Amino acid sequence: MPDERESSRYQQKYIGLDLATGIATTYAKQHGYRNVKLLMTKTSPDKRSEYFYVFSITDTMNKTGKKEFFILVDPVSGEVFRVDESNLK
C-alpha cells in the first residue's frame, strides 16, 4: 500500500512571492501605510519553519518621521503576523 504522505495531493501548497507581496500590500493599505518592501525570504518547502516572506512596511508621507514595522506572511495560509525587529537580527 502506498504511503499517502508521499503523494503529491497531500503535500502542502505554498504561496508564491507575487501573492505574498499582494497580501502584504493589502495589509499595509488597510493600516494606512503606503510602502511595502520585501526584506527577506527563505524558500525551503521541505521545512515549513524555514519557508517565509518578511516585508518592511513604511509610511514615508508621514510628516513626523518615517514609521516602520515588519510583517511575516505565512506561506501556507497567507496570514499576516507582525514581527519584532529584534527577531530579524
C-alpha positions as CSV (number, residue, x, y, z in Angstrom):
1,M,0.0,0.0,0.0
2,P,1.5,3.4,-1.0
3,D,2.3,5.9,1.8
4,E,-0.2,8.8,1.5
5,R,2.2,11.3,2.9
6,E,4.4,10.9,-0.2
7,S,1.5,11.5,-2.6
8,S,1.6,15.0,-4.2
9,R,-2.0,15.7,-3.4
10,Y,-1.3,15.5,0.3
11,Q,1.7,17.9,0.2
12,Q,1.3,21.5,1.4
13,K,0.8,24.1,-1.3
14,Y,2.9,27.3,-0.7
15,I,2.1,30.7,-2.0
16,G,4.4,32.5,-4.3
17,L,6.2,35.7,-3.9
18,D,3.7,37.6,-6.1
19,L,0.8,36.6,-4.0
20,A,2.7,37.2,-0.7
21,T,3.6,40.7,-1.9
22,G,-0.1,41.3,-2.8
23,I,-1.2,40.2,0.7
24,A,1.5,42.5,2.3
25,T,0.4,45.5,0.1
26,T,-3.3,45.0,1.0
27,Y,-2.4,44.7,4.7
28,A,-0.3,47.9,4.5
29,K,-3.1,49.8,2.8
30,Q,-5.7,48.6,5.4
31,H,-3.5,50.1,8.1
32,G,-2.8,53.4,6.4
33,Y,0.7,52.7,5.1
34,R,2.0,53.2,1.6
35,N,5.3,51.4,1.0
36,V,5.9,47.7,1.1
37,K,9.4,46.3,0.5
38,L,10.5,42.6,0.6
39,L,13.0,42.4,3.4
40,M,13.9,38.7,3.3
41,T,12.6,35.4,2.0
42,K,13.6,31.9,2.6
43,T,12.0,29.3,0.4
44,S,12.6,25.7,1.5
45,P,9.3,23.9,1.1
46,D,10.6,20.7,2.7
47,K,10.8,22.5,6.1
48,R,7.8,24.8,6.7
49,S,9.5,26.7,9.5
50,E,12.2,27.8,7.1
51,Y,9.8,29.0,4.4
52,F,8.6,32.6,4.8
53,Y,8.4,36.1,3.4
54,V,9.2,39.1,5.6
55,F,8.2,42.6,4.5
56,S,9.1,46.1,5.7
57,I,6.1,48.4,5.9
58,T,6.8,52.2,5.9
59,D,4.9,55.4,5.6
60,T,7.3,58.0,4.1
61,M,4.5,60.5,3.7
62,N,4.3,60.9,7.5
63,K,5.4,64.5,8.4
64,T,6.6,63.5,11.9
65,G,9.1,61.0,10.5
66,K,9.3,57.6,8.9
67,K,7.4,54.9,10.8
68,E,8.4,51.3,10.0
69,F,7.3,47.8,11.1
70,F,7.8,44.3,9.8
71,I,5.3,41.6,8.9
72,L,5.7,37.9,8.1
73,V,3.4,36.4,5.5
74,D,2.7,32.7,6.3
75,P,3.5,30.6,3.2
76,V,0.6,28.2,3.6
77,S,-2.4,30.2,4.9
78,G,-1.4,33.7,3.7
79,E,-1.9,35.0,7.3
80,V,0.0,38.1,8.3
81,F,1.9,38.4,11.5
82,R,3.7,41.4,12.9
83,V,7.4,40.7,13.7
84,D,9.5,42.4,16.3
85,E,12.6,43.9,14.7
86,S,14.9,42.1,17.2
87,N,13.7,38.7,15.9
88,L,15.1,39.6,12.4
89,K,18.7,40.1,13.5
